[in-house]
Amino acid sequence: MSFGRPPSINVGFSPRPPDRGSFPLDHYGECKKQMMQYMDCLRQNSSTSTPCRVLSKDYLDCRMNHGLMERDEWKNLGLANLAEKGTGKVENHNDPHKS
């Protein structure tokens, strides 16, 4: 018996993966450049994220490539209508004038 000492916390404790929407910290700064570009864009646009969507996609792509978050489809992340890296063109799949 151990009086005055809290019970062991590891009894019945089992770790679980983070909930969707939370992910590990980037301890080694692997995606710091992309994160800083995105944050600068937010500052320049009064925290309006719409003009920064391409940078957001680049940041999430970096995190997925470095195992800092699970790989997911762009449509699930709300970024499916952005062009792939390097094309320089933004596609809008909701444009009614497009055939």
C-alpha positions as a printed NumPy array, in Angstrom:
array([[  0.   ,   0.   ,   0.   ],
       [  1.288,   3.465,  -0.836],
       [ -0.182,   6.219,   1.294],
       [  0.257,   9.774,   0.053],
       [  1.259,   8.725,  -3.451],
       [ -1.138,   8.905,  -6.42 ],
       [ -2.009,   5.636,  -8.109],
       [  0.016,   4.679, -11.133],
       [ -1.326,   6.443, -14.217],
       [ -0.199,   3.798, -16.67 ],
       [ -2.658,   1.206, -15.386],
       [ -5.155,   0.742, -18.2  ],
       [ -3.628,   3.545, -20.292],
       [ -3.111,   2.869, -23.967],
       [ -2.006,   5.551, -26.426],
       [ -4.185,   6.33 , -29.426],
       [ -3.592,   8.303, -32.597],
       [ -4.58 ,  11.988, -32.628],
       [ -8.099,  12.955, -33.619],
       [ -8.705,  14.111, -37.174],
       [ -7.649,  17.729, -37.498],
       [ -4.784,  17.496, -35.012],
       [ -1.33 ,  16.388, -35.965],
       [  2.165,  16.155, -34.473],
       [  4.39 ,  19.184, -34.149],
       [  7.063,  19.685, -36.785],
       [  9.966,  19.296, -34.333],
       [ 12.63 ,  19.264, -37.065],
       [ 11.214,  22.208, -39.045],
       [ 10.746,  20.142, -42.189],
       [  7.77 ,  22.269, -43.286],
       [  8.715,  25.541, -41.619],
       [  9.295,  27.357, -44.911],
       [  5.804,  26.503, -46.194],
       [  4.242,  27.368, -42.842],
       [  5.973,  30.764, -42.75 ],
       [  4.868,  31.561, -46.312],
       [  1.276,  30.7  , -45.391],
       [  1.398,  32.754, -42.173],
       [  2.906,  35.751, -44.049],
       [  0.106,  35.489, -46.6  ],
       [ -2.504,  35.494, -43.819],
       [ -0.886,  38.589, -42.259],
       [ -0.867,  40.407, -45.596],
       [ -4.532,  39.546, -46.199],
       [ -5.973,  40.419, -42.768],
       [ -6.31 ,  36.722, -41.859],
       [ -8.45 ,  36.003, -44.923],
       [ -7.461,  32.517, -46.02 ],
       [ -8.938,  32.503, -49.541],
       [ -5.947,  34.214, -51.236],
       [ -3.619,  31.818, -49.386],
       [ -5.209,  28.521, -50.416],
       [ -2.346,  27.478, -52.715],
       [  0.128,  28.045, -49.868],
       [ -2.123,  26.072, -47.545],
       [ -2.098,  23.186, -50.001],
       [  1.713,  23.351, -50.243],
       [  1.991,  23.26 , -46.45 ],
       [ -0.363,  20.296, -46.065],
       [  1.404,  18.5  , -48.924],
       [  4.726,  18.949, -47.117],
       [  3.248,  17.586, -43.878],
       [  1.825,  14.55 , -45.678],
       [  5.13 ,  13.901, -47.49 ],
       [  7.063,  13.994, -44.197],
       [  4.651,  11.78 , -42.251],
       [  3.442,  14.625, -40.038],
       [ -0.161,  13.888, -40.948],
       [ -2.043,  11.113, -42.689],
       [ -2.288,  11.366, -46.455],
       [ -5.79 ,  12.405, -47.469],
       [ -7.523,  13.376, -50.687],
       [ -7.542,  17.072, -51.525],
       [-11.333,  17.047, -51.835],
       [-11.561,  15.958, -48.172],
       [ -9.34 ,  18.892, -47.212],
       [-11.371,  21.385, -49.253],
       [ -8.56 ,  21.98 , -51.737],
       [ -9.591,  19.833, -54.72 ],
       [-10.235,  22.789, -57.017],
       [ -6.621,  23.988, -56.858],
       [ -4.221,  23.026, -59.617],
       [ -1.314,  20.712, -58.943],
       [  2.052,  22.212, -58.038],
       [  3.978,  23.784, -60.88 ],
       [  1.073,  24.396, -63.291],
       [  0.59 ,  27.973, -62.089],
       [ -3.082,  27.678, -62.965],
       [ -6.006,  27.523, -60.575],
       [ -8.891,  25.391, -61.715],
       [-12.411,  26.039, -60.522],
       [-14.532,  22.932, -60.976],
       [-17.642,  24.873, -59.937],
       [-17.425,  27.393, -62.789],
       [-20.794,  27.286, -64.644],
       [-19.216,  28.8  , -67.79 ],
       [-16.841,  25.891, -68.226],
       [-17.978,  23.013, -70.399]])
